[in-house]
Amino acid sequence: MASKDPEEEFAQTNLKKELTRPYWLFAESNGCEVFYFFYLNENTENPNVYLVDYTSKENVRKIESLEMSFSNLIEYKIDAAKRIEKDGW
């Protein structure tokens, strides 16, 4: 079975109306049902990170700010991975 066209999948999310600024999607999971991105025009070297999660809230597709910078998110994810390695899930 062939996978869906990414543009077609994106169009179905209705996010095109909300994602009007240039952005970089840097992490995704499960065919982009969950993805992290930041806007490219925030004029900072350490922009805020946003999350879109289609798997929660009855498939409501909404952009949510994590209220965390890119570097802080990376540090948080590294720390979480270390905790999981040490303590398990």
Order of alpha helices (4+ residues) and beta strands (2+ residues): alpha-beta-beta-beta-beta-alpha
